[in-house]
Amino acid sequence: MTKNKTDVQVREKKETVLFEQQYIELYEQYTDTICSHSATALNAGRDKAFKKFRELGFPTPQVENYKYTDLREPLSVDYGLNIKRVNFPINPYDVFKCDVPGISAYLYFVVNDAFYPTNYERNKSLPEGVIVTSLRQASEEHSELVEKHISKLADKQNDGLVAFNGAFAQDGFFIYVPKNVILDRPIQIINIMRSDVDFMANSRNLVVVEQGAKAQMLVCDHTVDDVRFFSNRVTEVFVGENAFYEHYKLESVSRETTDVSTLLIKQEQNSNVLGNLLTLHNGVSRNNVEIALDGENCETHLCGMALSDGKQVVDNFTSILHNKPNSHSNELFKYILDDEAKGGFTGRLYVEKDAQKTLAYQNNKNILLKRTAKMRTRPQLEIFADDVKCSHGATIGQLDEKAMFYMRQRGIPEKEARMLLMFAFAADVIEFIRIDALKDRIKKMVEKRLRGGHSKCDGCSFCS
Amino acid sequence: MSDEIIYEVTQNDYKYGFTTDIETEIIPPGLSEDVVRLISKKKDEPEWLLDFRLKAYRHWKTLKMPDWAYLDIPPIDFQAISYFAAPRKNAPKSLDEVDPELLKTFDKLGIPLEEQKILSGVAVDAVMDSVSVKTTFRENLAEMGIIFCSFSEAVREHPDLVQKYLASVVPYADNYFAALNSAVFSDGSFAYIPKGVRCPMELSTYFRINAANTGQFERTLIVAEEGSYVSYLEGCTAPMRDENQLHAAVVEIVVLKDAEVKYSTVQNWYPGDKDGNGGVYNFVTKRGICKGENSRLSWTQVETGSAITWKYPSTILMGDNSSAEFYSVAVTNNHQQADTGTKMIHIGKNTSSHILSKGISAGQSNNSYRGLVRVNPKAENARNFSQCDSLLLGDKCGAHTFPYMEVNNDTAIIEHEATTSKISEDQIFYCNQRGIDTETAVGLIVNGYAKEVLNKLPMEFAVEAQKLLQITLEGSVG
């Protein structure tokens, strides 16, 4: 028995190398094709990223940071890549009716990894100077702006998948909010995965929020078809002095989808950032978030929630780097895991030597509903300054039986009582949402999800 | 102000640094199968033990030095270390026969054998380098059926017991340093508490590293039979040395049904000087297993010494209703590095564990807590509470926390909390207001901070532990 087990491990390891090989060959053979169909700004660092990928390979559970996300199976699928940038025959505006009532966001679509050219009515009222376009177009029209920022954060990452993204990503979206411009409504980006064959999408996004500006971003992930999808997205965000930035990620995709999203944020002095990662329905999800507080007096809130059942996997890997003094960060992640769901959380809190007067809190709370559900959590503190207040807490447990009993006594049916408790548990994270319309909508979706339904948006014909 | 105090504290030299002149028998440095055979031969060991050593050595050769810890370990040349050193005198039967130099050493430490024997009633198995020199109160214990002797003696006189339990908790292939220890361990302590016996006194061993350039590879094995109880103490101090010394010990504890073991350590090996030169490398594997139902194991440690500490006393909670505790105070100063914590593996039903870790970093030291709480799928109703606090004294030191929680059963309740901060100005202000000067106030606060753990130590040890805290953080402890 034991011998067989080792055999399997050895084989798996070899296979991982094999999947890598296939992409390495593809890259070497088609470098020119990849480059000629890409945003020019991405080509500069391509070879370097490729070299790094060759060195690091795809992450296996042996890599400490990916200990709790096993991507070997999803990576073994023979995905198609759209390196020639063929347009997919779909007009999302015709079929998509986002029903977050009253949100009336500026609405954009990314189909697989391509930004969809738009002539949506509401988008025409974007304030002057604000740019929302594909990275490819931006590299031509605003090359200076793009080149100043692109890959500045991603290149520092030591992650095989980020390197892979650097080698293969050809496009993505680009958002620019000029100095002191306050966006009156959120920008909503809808990622749609649409393909007839198993498909992999690599995209690179760039968001620049200049000094004193304010922007809210809502990124929704959806899948249309029932094939295997693998999305590997890297988003870089630069938040200037005194700027506000909010990033909401709402994931509601098919179980056959593997989503690796890397969100890298750099904050300047007095800036304020909110990140909220809501995973409502998914296959395998891995969120890498790194927020660097590179100025004084920054404020950062990062929170997230996962409602998982079946064999879903959710792993949030977060780092908050306090590089300058007098900043404040707060992290809250909550998971409700049912069936054979697997949850992972890593919260790395790093306080640099001179970052005195740092206040940093981190909290991770988890509920396991079935004995087959698994949760792994690693809250980590690395502190090099002495005048700081940092704390973290983590709990894993069940629903409070006393509270259940109290409600049953008062005639509330068991199912309803459980739902109420779970909803109250998740509500802390929902309360962090600063867009009221979205908050109400998420509340409804969470409730529906907790009642057993798939929390797709009504009126949206994308989710299956 | 407090900065000055911290400066003073960090400038303190190691007070227990001295070398005892005792003739030692040393084999030439280097490690090979022949050396392993030679050690075994010198100790007159049976065939099975030699096989065990050789197996461990062959496995060790295939391993690489681990680098995952938050430590900066200079490369260690294992061929430059001598693997065996024994005081040449024959084992004495009474105190009179003990080398006067050795007695003087203990005098300087304030723990003379006589005083221990007469005043505190502690049976002391004094280990100087690798061979056990003196065991007291043996006869008293023997009457109750308790075996407390050096490891090599146990191999000679109780081979069945040793063979049954050796490496049953820490297999030779467990990790790099456990494999090294299994191959070349020189001596250590063996304690066996028979069924239903409550050991009437604290068992303690004082470890010291003495000869230059010898690594010390201790092996401790404690077996508590059904319904028994023992409290075991281990204390360490080492003389001053310029070259780094390697210490890779293995401690195994087997707790059977309804038994209880309390294991306490005070570790104060030479931490190196102010600039980070010298000091002991302490790479220890300590693990206990709560094998039977209702068994209980409690670890308490006070870590003040060593240049590098790599130590995770862990417990496997196998028996139903078993419980484990881990209390730790780790103090690092100057250039010391510590990566320490615990593992609690819940396997049986209704098991519980409690972790309380207090780290204090000063100078330019780095102090990390690394812990794992794992609940296996069949471990119903497991309960864990972990608390890790770090206190930073000075702005050049670091405090880190790396807890891992892996839960595979929905009936588990696992809680973890950690804080990192410096001594709050409010607290100092409060004391100042009441006429307590800043120095005394800092002392009060640090003392109070560590009190929760120090209180868990047996009386005799609590005194020594407080003394050590005072020495490490002198000037700030009133």
HADDOCK unambig.tbl for C-alpha pairs under 7 A between the chains (distance, minus, plus):
assign (segid A and resid 353 and name CA) (segid B and resid 396 and name CA) 6.98 0.50 0.50
assign (segid A and resid 368 and name CA) (segid B and resid 410 and name CA) 4.93 0.50 0.50
assign (segid A and resid 369 and name CA) (segid B and resid 410 and name CA) 6.06 0.50 0.50
assign (segid A and resid 370 and name CA) (segid B and resid 410 and name CA) 5.43 0.50 0.50
assign (segid A and resid 371 and name CA) (segid B and resid 408 and name CA) 6.86 0.50 0.50
assign (segid A and resid 371 and name CA) (segid B and resid 409 and name CA) 4.51 0.50 0.50
assign (segid A and resid 371 and name CA) (segid B and resid 410 and name CA) 4.26 0.50 0.50
assign (segid A and resid 371 and name CA) (segid B and resid 411 and name CA) 6.96 0.50 0.50
assign (segid A and resid 372 and name CA) (segid B and resid 408 and name CA) 6.63 0.50 0.50
assign (segid A and resid 372 and name CA) (segid B and resid 409 and name CA) 6.41 0.50 0.50
assign (segid A and resid 373 and name CA) (segid B and resid 408 and name CA) 6.35 0.50 0.50
assign (segid A and resid 373 and name CA) (segid B and resid 409 and name CA) 6.85 0.50 0.50
assign (segid A and resid 373 and name CA) (segid B and resid 410 and name CA) 6.79 0.50 0.50
assign (segid A and resid 374 and name CA) (segid B and resid 407 and name CA) 5.64 0.50 0.50
assign (segid A and resid 374 and name CA) (segid B and resid 408 and name CA) 4.63 0.50 0.50
assign (segid A and resid 374 and name CA) (segid B and resid 409 and name CA) 6.92 0.50 0.50
assign (segid A and resid 375 and name CA) (segid B and resid 406 and name CA) 5.88 0.50 0.50
assign (segid A and resid 375 and name CA) (segid B and resid 407 and name CA) 5.21 0.50 0.50
assign (segid A and resid 375 and name CA) (segid B and resid 408 and name CA) 6.69 0.50 0.50
assign (segid A and resid 376 and name CA) (segid B and resid 405 and name CA) 5.28 0.50 0.50
assign (segid A and resid 376 and name CA) (segid B and resid 406 and name CA) 4.26 0.50 0.50
assign (segid A and resid 376 and name CA) (segid B and resid 407 and name CA) 6.16 0.50 0.50
assign (segid A and resid 377 and name CA) (segid B and resid 404 and name CA) 5.84 0.50 0.50
assign (segid A and resid 377 and name CA) (segid B and resid 405 and name CA) 5.04 0.50 0.50
assign (segid A and resid 377 and name CA) (segid B and resid 406 and name CA) 6.59 0.50 0.50
assign (segid A and resid 378 and name CA) (segid B and resid 402 and name CA) 6.67 0.50 0.50
assign (segid A and resid 378 and name CA) (segid B and resid 403 and name CA) 5.51 0.50 0.50
assign (segid A and resid 378 and name CA) (segid B and resid 404 and name CA) 4.67 0.50 0.50
assign (segid A and resid 378 and name CA) (segid B and resid 405 and name CA) 6.36 0.50 0.50
assign (segid A and resid 379 and name CA) (segid B and resid 402 and name CA) 6.52 0.50 0.50
assign (segid A and resid 379 and name CA) (segid B and resid 403 and name CA) 6.17 0.50 0.50
assign (segid A and resid 380 and name CA) (segid B and resid 401 and name CA) 5.15 0.50 0.50
assign (segid A and resid 380 and name CA) (segid B and resid 402 and name CA) 4.62 0.50 0.50
assign (segid A and resid 380 and name CA) (segid B and resid 403 and name CA) 6.53 0.50 0.50
assign (segid A and resid 381 and name CA) (segid B and resid 400 and name CA) 4.98 0.50 0.50
assign (segid A and resid 381 and name CA) (segid B and resid 401 and name CA) 4.74 0.50 0.50
assign (segid A and resid 381 and name CA) (segid B and resid 402 and name CA) 6.67 0.50 0.50
assign (segid A and resid 382 and name CA) (segid B and resid 399 and name CA) 6.11 0.50 0.50
assign (segid A and resid 382 and name CA) (segid B and resid 400 and name CA) 4.20 0.50 0.50
assign (segid A and resid 382 and name CA) (segid B and resid 401 and name CA) 6.46 0.50 0.50
assign (segid A and resid 383 and name CA) (segid B and resid 398 and name CA) 5.25 0.50 0.50
assign (segid A and resid 383 and name CA) (segid B and resid 399 and name CA) 5.09 0.50 0.50
assign (segid A and resid 383 and name CA) (segid B and resid 400 and name CA) 5.75 0.50 0.50
assign (segid A and resid 384 and name CA) (segid B and resid 396 and name CA) 6.69 0.50 0.50
assign (segid A and resid 384 and name CA) (segid B and resid 397 and name CA) 5.80 0.50 0.50
assign (segid A and resid 384 and name CA) (segid B and resid 398 and name CA) 4.15 0.50 0.50
assign (segid A and resid 384 and name CA) (segid B and resid 399 and name CA) 6.53 0.50 0.50
assign (segid A and resid 385 and name CA) (segid B and resid 395 and name CA) 5.18 0.50 0.50
assign (segid A and resid 385 and name CA) (segid B and resid 396 and name CA) 6.89 0.50 0.50
assign (segid A and resid 385 and name CA) (segid B and resid 398 and name CA) 6.84 0.50 0.50
assign (segid A and resid 386 and name CA) (segid B and resid 392 and name CA) 5.14 0.50 0.50
assign (segid A and resid 386 and name CA) (segid B and resid 393 and name CA) 6.49 0.50 0.50
assign (segid A and resid 386 and name CA) (segid B and resid 394 and name CA) 5.90 0.50 0.50
assign (segid A and resid 386 and name CA) (segid B and resid 395 and name CA) 4.88 0.50 0.50
assign (segid A and resid 386 and name CA) (segid B and resid 421 and name CA) 6.67 0.50 0.50
assign (segid A and resid 386 and name CA) (segid B and resid 422 and name CA) 5.64 0.50 0.50
assign (segid A and resid 387 and name CA) (segid B and resid 421 and name CA) 6.60 0.50 0.50
assign (segid A and resid 387 and name CA) (segid B and resid 422 and name CA) 5.68 0.50 0.50
assign (segid A and resid 388 and name CA) (segid B and resid 421 and name CA) 5.36 0.50 0.50
assign (segid A and resid 388 and name CA) (segid B and resid 422 and name CA) 6.74 0.50 0.50
assign (segid A and resid 389 and name CA) (segid B and resid 420 and name CA) 5.89 0.50 0.50
assign (segid A and resid 389 and name CA) (segid B and resid 421 and name CA) 4.86 0.50 0.50
assign (segid A and resid 390 and name CA) (segid B and resid 419 and name CA) 5.55 0.50 0.50
assign (segid A and resid 390 and name CA) (segid B and resid 420 and name CA) 5.01 0.50 0.50
assign (segid A and resid 390 and name CA) (segid B and resid 421 and name CA) 6.49 0.50 0.50
assign (segid A and resid 391 and name CA) (segid B and resid 418 and name CA) 5.24 0.50 0.50
assign (segid A and resid 391 and name CA) (segid B and resid 419 and name CA) 3.96 0.50 0.50
assign (segid A and resid 391 and name CA) (segid B and resid 420 and name CA) 6.01 0.50 0.50
assign (segid A and resid 392 and name CA) (segid B and resid 417 and name CA) 5.52 0.50 0.50
assign (segid A and resid 392 and name CA) (segid B and resid 418 and name CA) 5.10 0.50 0.50
assign (segid A and resid 392 and name CA) (segid B and resid 419 and name CA) 6.39 0.50 0.50
assign (segid A and resid 393 and name CA) (segid B and resid 416 and name CA) 5.29 0.50 0.50
assign (segid A and resid 393 and name CA) (segid B and resid 417 and name CA) 3.99 0.50 0.50
assign (segid A and resid 393 and name CA) (segid B and resid 418 and name CA) 6.18 0.50 0.50
assign (segid A and resid 394 and name CA) (segid B and resid 415 and name CA) 5.68 0.50 0.50
assign (segid A and resid 394 and name CA) (segid B and resid 416 and name CA) 4.82 0.50 0.50
assign (segid A and resid 394 and name CA) (segid B and resid 417 and name CA) 6.22 0.50 0.50
assign (segid A and resid 395 and name CA) (segid B and resid 414 and name CA) 5.29 0.50 0.50
assign (segid A and resid 395 and name CA) (segid B and resid 415 and name CA) 4.19 0.50 0.50
assign (segid A and resid 395 and name CA) (segid B and resid 416 and name CA) 6.01 0.50 0.50
assign (segid A and resid 396 and name CA) (segid B and resid 413 and name CA) 5.60 0.50 0.50
assign (segid A and resid 396 and name CA) (segid B and resid 414 and name CA) 4.85 0.50 0.50
assign (segid A and resid 396 and name CA) (segid B and resid 415 and name CA) 6.40 0.50 0.50
assign (segid A and resid 397 and name CA) (segid B and resid 410 and name CA) 6.93 0.50 0.50
assign (segid A and resid 397 and name CA) (segid B and resid 411 and name CA) 6.94 0.50 0.50
assign (segid A and resid 397 and name CA) (segid B and resid 412 and name CA) 5.79 0.50 0.50
assign (segid A and resid 397 and name CA) (segid B and resid 413 and name CA) 4.37 0.50 0.50
assign (segid A and resid 397 and name CA) (segid B and resid 414 and name CA) 6.25 0.50 0.50
assign (segid A and resid 398 and name CA) (segid B and resid 410 and name CA) 6.78 0.50 0.50
assign (segid A and resid 398 and name CA) (segid B and resid 411 and name CA) 6.75 0.50 0.50
